[in-house]
Amino acid sequence: MKPHRTFPRPEPRRTGSGFIIASMLLSVCILSLIKARYCSAPYGKSRESSELEITMGAIRMLAAKSGDLALKGREDGEDNRVLLEAVSREKAAMEVKKPVCIETSRRSDVCEAEGDVRVRASAQTIFVDPFLTSQEWKMKPYARKHDQPALAHVEEWTIKPFTEQEAPPSCTENYTVPAVVFSVGGYTGNLFHDFTDVIVPLFITSSRFHGEVQFVIADAKPWWLTKFSLLLKQLSKYEIIDADNDQDAVRCFPRVIAGLDFHKELGVDPAKAPSGYSMTDFKEMLRRAYGLERTRAEPSGDRWDVRRKPRLLIISRRSSRVFLNERGMSDMAMSLGFDVRIADPDVTTDLGKFARLVNSADVMIGVYGAGLTNIVFLPAGAVFIQVVPMGNLEWLARDTFEKPSPDMQIKYMDYRIQADESTLSDQYRKDHPVFTDPRSIHKKGWSELSRVYLENQDVKPHLGRLRITLLEALKFLPHGRKTTTQ
């Protein structure tokens, strides 16, 4: 270790000016280093060289303004050397590298690198400039990071700095736009997870680029890419790169984001979104993608009439949580003046056609399940009624569909199934814990909760109770366009 060196004490006549010049120089140099560290350098230009240029420029500027004080005498030269050593120490302190990967929420990790970034998708590897990080990072680009069953279907990616000993692979293609790398593994195929785990986070992450972004999609399923192709084209102007079938290509980008930013279930937080976007903007994107005509749930004229009855859409189910009296529900709703439609979406449903059907509805009703995700296509002012199965599942219904509704400008209502409206009453005695102590079932874990209350329960709402709910829904609907007075 170098021994500590003491320097001659400056003469009193030089203390004031020397201290002032030193302070000014240090301040400018430190600010210059901060700028070099945190502001993007042009593609292909080293941030280290940018720092050096800015620092030396600041030194030259202050030297000129100080009348070349550093050249006036031996003591001044000594002071100048001390000053430069101090600047060097400050620069070394600034060399602490900020992390490439950060936890953007409890659900998502996002890794981001700029400069010379090379993607070898077939090896799930992203090579970055060692100046950005000396650490190797591993992550799974799917917004459900603590959910091991979901992550079992997501390939792990490595963010790796190249070194002198291990040069980066040569570029086979160069791009001028940034790339976003993400997975469509996990729980995709379930419409709720398609949107809350992928589509909404992708909107949050990529909409700031206004289409000037390249998607690199891992764990891709051809049918999934086809189903959501119109949405993907709204967010990127470029053909998708299928990471699993990219062979040995090395694609070089000026910027790469791996992983998607998650805010909340089926939601966007404008305060966190890079460009301040909200769910209103997300729904506008859906309207463009699928040609949805209605922005608001309101009659074509001054009021609802025989020419334009309010439309009720019943989301039907086939295997579990089935409406056992669907026809009776429909007849009762028609007697109240509704134009009733019944639809049963599944994984093969044409999303565009179904989106337009949902957009034509003023009221939508369905039992808790993935099909209720279609509320994203409802016009503003529509009413959404969630039928909550028996079993103290209000928390589940609240977190998945009730909370997102206000940001979509949808009026939320629920209809809670009672014991005599549930097929559970045919399977268990009245004094069984399924009825008397649902929390004891919950404590056994998600698998048991799902088996009892979701997979093996159908419902038969009382038409009298349901009639009251539908009449209430009618009151919430807009009855005419707003008029402005001059």
C-alpha positions as CSV (number, residue, x, y, z in Angstrom):
1,M,0.0,0.0,0.0
2,K,1.4,3.4,-0.9
3,P,2.6,5.4,2.2
4,H,0.6,8.5,3.1
5,R,2.2,11.7,1.8
6,T,1.9,15.1,3.4
7,F,2.0,18.2,1.2
8,P,3.3,21.7,2.0
9,R,0.8,23.9,3.6
10,P,-0.3,26.6,1.0
11,E,0.7,30.1,1.7
12,P,-2.1,32.2,3.2
13,R,-2.2,34.5,0.1
14,R,-3.1,31.5,-2.1
15,T,-5.6,29.8,0.2
16,G,-8.7,31.7,-1.0
17,S,-8.3,31.4,-4.7
18,G,-6.9,27.9,-4.6
19,F,-9.8,26.6,-2.5
20,I,-12.4,28.3,-4.8
21,I,-10.8,26.9,-8.0
22,A,-10.5,23.4,-6.4
23,S,-14.1,23.4,-5.3
24,M,-15.3,24.6,-8.7
25,L,-13.3,22.0,-10.6
26,L,-14.3,19.2,-8.3
27,S,-18.0,20.1,-8.7
28,V,-17.9,20.3,-12.4
29,C,-15.9,17.1,-12.7
30,I,-18.3,15.2,-10.5
31,L,-21.3,16.4,-12.3
32,S,-19.6,15.5,-15.6
33,L,-19.0,12.0,-14.3
34,I,-22.6,11.6,-13.2
35,K,-23.8,12.7,-16.6
36,A,-21.5,10.3,-18.3
37,R,-22.6,7.5,-16.0
38,Y,-26.3,7.9,-16.2
39,C,-27.0,9.5,-19.6
40,S,-26.9,7.2,-22.7
41,A,-23.8,7.3,-24.8
42,P,-24.2,7.0,-28.6
43,Y,-24.3,3.5,-30.0
44,G,-20.9,2.2,-30.5
45,K,-19.2,4.8,-28.3
46,S,-17.7,3.7,-25.0
47,R,-19.1,5.4,-21.9
48,E,-15.6,5.4,-20.4
49,S,-14.3,7.5,-23.3
50,S,-17.3,9.9,-22.9
51,E,-16.5,10.3,-19.2
52,L,-12.9,11.1,-20.0
53,E,-13.8,13.7,-22.7
54,I,-16.3,15.4,-20.5
55,T,-13.9,15.5,-17.5
56,M,-11.0,16.8,-19.5
57,G,-13.2,19.4,-21.2
58,A,-14.3,20.7,-17.8
59,I,-10.6,20.9,-16.7
60,R,-9.6,22.8,-19.8
61,M,-12.5,25.2,-19.4
62,L,-11.7,26.0,-15.8
63,A,-8.0,26.2,-16.5
64,A,-8.7,28.9,-19.1
65,K,-11.0,30.8,-16.9
66,S,-8.5,30.8,-14.0
67,G,-5.8,32.5,-16.1
68,D,-3.6,29.4,-16.1
69,L,-3.0,29.6,-12.4
70,A,-1.7,26.1,-12.4
71,L,1.3,27.2,-14.5
72,K,2.4,30.2,-12.3
73,G,4.6,28.4,-9.8
74,R,5.8,25.3,-8.1
75,E,3.3,25.5,-5.3
76,D,0.4,26.0,-7.8
77,G,1.6,23.0,-9.8
78,E,1.7,21.0,-6.6
79,D,-1.9,22.1,-5.7
80,N,-3.0,21.2,-9.2
81,R,-1.6,17.7,-8.9
82,V,-3.4,17.2,-5.6
83,L,-6.6,18.4,-7.2
84,L,-6.2,16.0,-10.1
85,E,-5.6,13.1,-7.6
86,A,-8.8,14.1,-5.8
87,V,-10.7,14.0,-9.1
88,S,-9.2,10.6,-9.8
89,R,-10.5,9.3,-6.4
90,E,-13.9,10.7,-7.2
91,K,-13.9,9.1,-10.6
92,A,-13.0,5.7,-8.9
93,A,-15.8,6.1,-6.5
94,M,-18.2,6.6,-9.4
95,E,-17.1,3.3,-10.9
96,V,-19.6,1.4,-8.7
97,K,-21.8,0.0,-11.5
98,K,-25.6,0.2,-11.2
99,P,-27.3,-3.1,-11.6
100,V,-28.4,-4.3,-15.0
101,C,-31.4,-6.3,-13.5
102,I,-33.8,-4.8,-11.0
103,E,-37.0,-5.9,-9.2
104,T,-39.6,-3.6,-10.7
105,S,-42.4,-5.1,-8.6
106,R,-43.2,-8.1,-6.4
107,R,-44.0,-10.0,-9.6
108,S,-41.4,-9.0,-12.1
109,D,-37.6,-8.6,-12.7
110,V,-36.5,-6.5,-15.6
111,C,-33.0,-6.4,-17.0
112,E,-31.9,-3.5,-19.2
113,A,-28.7,-2.8,-21.1
114,E,-27.6,-0.2,-23.6
115,G,-24.7,0.2,-26.0
116,D,-23.2,-2.9,-27.6
117,V,-25.8,-5.6,-26.7
118,R,-25.8,-8.9,-28.5
119,V,-28.6,-11.5,-28.3
120,R,-28.1,-15.2,-29.1
121,A,-31.7,-16.2,-28.6
122,S,-31.1,-19.9,-29.4
123,A,-28.8,-20.1,-26.3
124,Q,-31.0,-17.8,-24.2
125,T,-28.0,-15.5,-23.7
126,I,-27.7,-11.7,-23.9
127,F,-24.1,-10.4,-24.1
128,V,-23.4,-6.9,-22.7
129,D,-20.5,-4.5,-22.5
130,P,-18.4,-5.3,-19.4
131,F,-18.4,-1.6,-18.6
132,L,-22.1,-2.0,-17.7
133,T,-21.6,-4.9,-15.3
134,S,-19.0,-7.4,-14.2
135,Q,-21.7,-9.7,-12.9
136,E,-23.5,-12.5,-14.7
137,W,-27.3,-12.4,-14.2
138,K,-29.9,-15.1,-14.7
139,M,-33.6,-14.5,-15.0
140,K,-36.9,-15.8,-16.4
141,P,-38.7,-13.1,-18.5
142,Y,-42.2,-13.8,-17.2
143,A,-44.1,-11.6,-14.8
144,R,-44.8,-14.2,-12.1
145,K,-41.4,-14.6,-10.7
146,H,-42.3,-16.4,-7.4
147,D,-44.7,-18.8,-9.0
148,Q,-42.7,-22.0,-9.5
149,P,-45.4,-24.0,-11.3
150,A,-45.6,-21.1,-13.9
151,L,-41.9,-20.7,-14.1
152,A,-41.5,-24.5,-14.8
153,H,-42.7,-23.6,-18.3
154,V,-40.3,-20.6,-18.8
155,E,-36.7,-20.9,-20.0
156,E,-34.0,-19.2,-18.0
157,W,-32.0,-16.4,-19.7
158,T,-28.4,-15.3,-19.0
159,I,-27.2,-11.7,-19.2
160,K,-23.4,-12.0,-19.5
161,P,-20.6,-9.5,-19.8
162,F,-18.1,-10.3,-22.5
163,T,-14.4,-10.3,-21.6
164,E,-11.0,-10.1,-23.2
165,Q,-10.6,-13.9,-22.7
166,E,-14.1,-14.6,-24.1
167,A,-14.9,-12.2,-27.0
168,P,-18.6,-11.7,-27.8
169,P,-20.0,-13.5,-30.8
170,S,-20.0,-11.7,-34.1
171,C,-23.2,-10.0,-35.1
172,T,-25.2,-11.6,-37.9
173,E,-27.8,-8.8,-37.9
174,N,-27.7,-5.3,-36.7
175,Y,-30.7,-3.2,-35.5
176,T,-31.3,0.4,-34.8
177,V,-34.3,-0.1,-32.6
178,P,-34.4,-1.6,-29.1
179,A,-35.5,-5.1,-28.4
180,V,-37.8,-6.5,-25.7
181,V,-37.3,-10.1,-24.7
182,F,-40.2,-11.9,-23.0
183,S,-41.7,-15.3,-22.5
184,V,-45.2,-16.6,-23.4
185,G,-44.8,-19.7,-21.4
186,G,-46.1,-19.9,-17.8
187,Y,-49.9,-20.0,-17.6
188,T,-50.5,-18.6,-21.1
189,G,-53.5,-20.3,-22.8
190,N,-55.7,-19.1,-19.9
191,L,-57.1,-15.8,-21.1
192,F,-56.7,-14.1,-17.7
193,H,-53.0,-15.0,-17.6
194,D,-52.6,-14.1,-21.3
195,F,-53.6,-10.6,-20.3
196,T,-52.4,-10.0,-16.8
197,D,-49.0,-11.8,-17.1
198,V,-48.1,-10.9,-20.7
199,I,-50.3,-8.5,-22.7
200,V,-50.8,-5.7,-20.1
201,P,-47.1,-5.9,-18.9
202,L,-46.0,-5.8,-22.6
203,F,-48.1,-2.7,-23.1
204,I,-46.5,-1.1,-20.0
205,T,-42.9,-2.0,-21.2
206,S,-43.1,-1.3,-24.9
207,S,-45.7,1.4,-25.6
208,R,-43.2,4.2,-25.0
209,F,-41.4,3.2,-28.2
210,H,-44.5,3.8,-30.4
211,G,-44.0,0.7,-32.4
212,E,-40.2,1.2,-33.0
213,V,-39.3,-1.9,-31.0
214,Q,-38.4,-5.5,-31.8
215,F,-40.0,-8.3,-29.9
216,V,-37.9,-11.4,-29.1
217,I,-40.4,-14.0,-27.8
218,A,-39.3,-17.1,-25.9
219,D,-41.3,-20.3,-25.2
220,A,-43.6,-19.3,-28.1
221,K,-46.6,-21.3,-29.1
222,P,-47.6,-20.7,-32.8
223,W,-51.3,-20.7,-32.0
224,W,-50.7,-18.1,-29.2
225,L,-48.8,-15.8,-31.6
226,T,-51.6,-16.1,-34.2
227,K,-54.4,-15.5,-31.6
228,F,-52.7,-12.3,-30.3
229,S,-51.1,-11.1,-33.6
230,L,-53.3,-8.0,-34.0
231,L,-52.4,-6.9,-30.5
232,L,-48.7,-7.5,-31.0
233,K,-48.8,-5.5,-34.2
234,Q,-50.2,-2.5,-32.4
235,L,-47.1,-2.5,-30.2
236,S,-44.4,-3.4,-32.7
237,K,-44.0,-2.6,-36.4
238,Y,-41.5,-5.4,-36.9
239,E,-41.8,-9.2,-37.5
240,I,-41.5,-11.2,-34.3
241,I,-38.3,-13.1,-33.6
242,D,-39.1,-16.6,-32.3
243,A,-36.3,-17.1,-29.8
244,D,-36.7,-20.9,-29.8
245,N,-36.2,-21.2,-33.6
246,D,-33.6,-18.5,-34.2
247,Q,-30.8,-21.1,-34.8
248,D,-27.4,-19.5,-34.3
249,A,-28.2,-15.9,-35.2
250,V,-26.6,-13.2,-33.1
251,R,-28.7,-10.1,-33.2
252,C,-27.1,-6.8,-32.1
253,F,-29.2,-4.0,-30.6
254,P,-28.4,-0.6,-29.2
255,R,-30.7,-1.4,-26.2
256,V,-32.3,-4.6,-24.8
257,I,-35.0,-5.0,-22.2
258,A,-35.5,-8.5,-20.9
259,G,-38.6,-9.2,-18.9
260,L,-41.9,-7.2,-18.6
261,D,-42.8,-4.6,-16.0
262,F,-45.9,-5.6,-13.9
263,H,-48.0,-3.1,-12.0
264,K,-51.2,-4.9,-10.8
265,E,-53.7,-7.5,-12.0
266,L,-55.2,-6.4,-15.3
267,G,-54.0,-2.9,-14.6
268,V,-51.6,0.0,-15.4
269,D,-50.4,2.5,-12.9
270,P,-49.9,5.8,-14.7
271,A,-47.5,7.0,-12.0
272,K,-45.2,4.0,-12.7
273,A,-45.7,3.8,-16.5
274,P,-42.7,5.2,-18.4
275,S,-44.9,7.5,-20.5
276,G,-47.8,7.9,-18.1
277,Y,-50.1,5.6,-19.9
278,S,-53.2,4.2,-18.2
279,M,-55.8,1.5,-18.7
280,T,-57.8,4.0,-20.8
281,D,-54.8,4.1,-23.3
282,F,-54.7,0.3,-23.1
283,K,-58.4,0.0,-24.0
284,E,-57.8,2.5,-26.8
285,M,-55.2,0.1,-28.2
286,L,-57.7,-2.8,-28.0
287,R,-60.2,-0.7,-30.0
288,R,-57.7,0.0,-32.7
289,A,-56.6,-3.7,-32.9
290,Y,-60.0,-5.2,-33.2
291,G,-62.1,-2.4,-34.7
292,L,-64.3,-1.9,-31.6
293,E,-66.9,0.7,-32.4
294,R,-68.3,1.7,-29.0
295,T,-66.3,3.8,-26.6
296,R,-69.3,4.2,-24.2
297,A,-72.3,2.2,-23.2
298,E,-75.2,4.4,-24.2
299,P,-78.2,4.3,-26.5
300,S,-78.0,5.4,-30.1
301,G,-80.7,8.0,-29.5
302,D,-82.0,9.8,-26.4
303,R,-83.0,6.7,-24.5
304,W,-83.2,2.9,-24.7
305,D,-86.2,1.7,-26.7
306,V,-87.4,-1.1,-28.9
307,R,-84.9,-0.2,-31.6
308,R,-81.9,-0.3,-29.2
309,K,-82.5,-2.3,-26.1
310,P,-79.7,-2.6,-23.5
311,R,-77.7,-5.7,-24.3
312,L,-77.0,-8.4,-21.7
313,L,-74.1,-10.8,-22.4
314,I,-74.1,-14.0,-20.4
315,I,-70.7,-15.6,-20.3
316,S,-71.4,-19.4,-20.4
317,R,-69.2,-22.2,-19.1
318,R,-69.1,-25.9,-20.0
319,S,-67.1,-27.8,-17.4
320,S,-67.3,-26.2,-14.0
321,R,-69.1,-23.2,-12.4
322,V,-71.8,-23.8,-15.0
323,F,-75.1,-21.8,-14.9
324,L,-77.6,-24.7,-14.5
325,N,-80.6,-22.4,-15.3
326,E,-79.1,-20.4,-18.1
327,R,-82.3,-20.5,-20.2
328,G,-84.4,-19.2,-17.3
329,M,-81.9,-16.4,-16.6
330,S,-82.2,-15.4,-20.3
331,D,-86.0,-15.4,-20.3
332,M,-86.2,-13.4,-17.1
333,A,-83.7,-10.8,-18.5
334,M,-85.6,-10.4,-21.7
335,S,-88.8,-9.7,-19.7
336,L,-86.9,-6.8,-18.1
337,G,-86.2,-5.3,-21.6
338,F,-82.7,-6.7,-22.3
339,D,-81.5,-8.0,-25.6
340,V,-79.8,-11.1,-24.4
341,R,-76.8,-12.9,-25.9
342,I,-75.1,-16.1,-24.6
343,A,-71.5,-16.8,-25.5
344,D,-69.1,-19.6,-24.5
345,P,-65.5,-18.5,-25.3
346,D,-62.7,-21.0,-25.2
347,V,-59.0,-21.2,-26.2
348,T,-60.0,-21.6,-29.9
349,T,-62.4,-18.6,-30.0
350,D,-61.5,-15.9,-32.6
351,L,-60.5,-13.1,-30.2
352,G,-61.4,-10.3,-32.6
353,K,-64.9,-11.5,-33.2
354,F,-65.5,-12.1,-29.5
355,A,-64.1,-8.7,-28.6
356,R,-66.6,-7.1,-30.9
357,L,-69.5,-9.1,-29.3
358,V,-68.4,-8.0,-25.8
359,N,-68.0,-4.4,-27.0
360,S,-71.7,-4.5,-28.2
361,A,-72.8,-5.4,-24.6
362,D,-74.0,-2.9,-22.0
363,V,-74.1,-5.4,-19.1
364,M,-72.0,-8.6,-18.8
365,I,-72.5,-11.4,-16.3
366,G,-70.5,-14.5,-15.6
367,V,-69.2,-16.8,-12.9
368,Y,-65.7,-16.2,-11.6
369,G,-63.2,-17.6,-14.2
370,A,-60.8,-16.7,-17.0
371,G,-63.7,-15.8,-19.4
372,L,-64.4,-12.7,-17.3
373,T,-61.2,-11.2,-18.6
374,N,-63.2,-10.1,-21.6
375,I,-64.3,-7.1,-19.5
376,V,-61.3,-5.4,-21.2
377,F,-63.4,-5.1,-24.3
378,L,-66.5,-3.6,-22.6
379,P,-67.3,0.1,-23.4
380,A,-66.9,2.7,-20.7
381,G,-70.0,3.0,-18.6
382,A,-70.9,-0.7,-19.0
383,V,-71.9,-2.8,-16.0
384,F,-70.1,-6.0,-15.1
385,I,-71.7,-8.5,-12.7
386,Q,-69.4,-11.2,-11.3
387,V,-71.2,-14.2,-9.9
388,V,-69.0,-15.3,-6.9
389,P,-69.2,-19.1,-6.1
390,M,-69.8,-20.2,-2.6
391,G,-66.8,-20.8,-0.4
392,N,-65.6,-17.4,1.0
393,L,-64.1,-16.5,-2.4
394,E,-64.8,-12.8,-2.2
395,W,-61.1,-12.0,-1.8
396,L,-60.3,-13.9,-5.0
397,A,-63.1,-12.2,-7.0
398,R,-62.0,-8.9,-5.6
399,D,-58.3,-9.1,-6.5
400,T,-58.8,-10.5,-10.0
401,F,-61.8,-8.6,-11.5
402,E,-63.3,-6.2,-9.0
403,K,-60.2,-4.1,-8.4
404,P,-59.4,-3.6,-12.1
405,S,-62.9,-2.6,-13.1
406,P,-62.8,1.1,-12.1
407,D,-59.7,1.9,-14.1
408,M,-61.5,0.4,-17.1
409,Q,-64.4,2.8,-16.4
410,I,-66.7,-0.1,-15.7
411,K,-69.4,-0.3,-13.0
412,Y,-68.8,-3.4,-10.9
413,M,-71.4,-5.5,-9.2
414,D,-71.4,-9.0,-7.7
415,Y,-73.9,-11.7,-7.0
416,R,-72.8,-14.1,-4.2
417,I,-74.0,-17.7,-4.5
418,Q,-75.7,-19.1,-1.4
419,A,-75.7,-22.7,-0.2
420,D,-79.1,-23.6,-1.8
421,E,-77.9,-22.1,-5.2
422,S,-74.8,-24.3,-5.3
423,T,-74.4,-28.0,-6.2
424,L,-72.1,-28.3,-3.2
425,S,-75.4,-28.8,-1.2
426,D,-75.8,-32.0,-3.2
427,Q,-72.3,-33.2,-2.3
428,Y,-71.9,-32.4,1.3
429,R,-74.0,-32.4,4.5
430,K,-75.1,-29.0,5.8
431,D,-72.8,-29.3,8.8
432,H,-69.7,-30.1,6.7
433,P,-66.7,-27.7,7.0
434,V,-67.2,-26.9,3.3
435,F,-70.2,-24.9,4.5
436,T,-69.5,-24.1,8.1
437,D,-65.8,-23.4,8.0
438,P,-64.6,-22.6,4.5
439,R,-61.3,-21.1,6.0
440,S,-60.3,-24.7,7.0
441,I,-60.5,-25.7,3.4
442,H,-58.5,-22.6,2.3
443,K,-55.8,-23.5,4.9
444,K,-55.2,-26.8,3.0
445,G,-53.8,-24.8,0.1
446,W,-54.8,-23.7,-3.4
447,S,-55.1,-27.2,-4.8
448,E,-57.8,-28.2,-2.2
449,L,-59.6,-24.8,-2.4
450,S,-59.7,-25.1,-6.2
451,R,-60.8,-28.7,-6.2
452,V,-63.7,-28.1,-3.8
453,Y,-65.0,-24.6,-4.7
454,L,-63.9,-24.1,-8.3
455,E,-63.6,-27.4,-10.1
456,N,-66.6,-29.2,-8.5
457,Q,-69.2,-26.5,-8.1
458,D,-72.0,-25.4,-10.5
459,V,-74.5,-22.7,-9.7
460,K,-78.3,-22.0,-10.1
461,P,-79.0,-18.4,-9.1
462,H,-82.5,-17.6,-7.7
463,L,-84.2,-15.8,-10.5
464,G,-85.9,-13.5,-8.0
465,R,-82.6,-12.4,-6.5
466,L,-81.0,-12.1,-9.9
467,R,-83.9,-10.0,-11.2
468,I,-83.2,-7.4,-8.5
469,T,-79.5,-7.3,-9.4
470,L,-80.3,-6.8,-13.1
471,L,-82.8,-4.0,-12.4
472,E,-80.1,-2.3,-10.3
473,A,-77.7,-2.7,-13.3
474,L,-80.2,-1.0,-15.6
475,K,-80.2,2.0,-13.2
476,F,-76.4,2.3,-13.6
477,L,-76.5,2.5,-17.4
478,P,-76.3,5.9,-19.1
479,H,-79.7,6.7,-20.4
480,G,-78.7,9.2,-23.0
481,R,-75.8,11.3,-24.3
482,K,-74.7,14.3,-22.2
483,T,-75.7,17.6,-23.7
484,T,-73.8,20.8,-23.2
485,T,-75.5,24.1,-22.8
486,Q,-74.2,27.3,-24.3
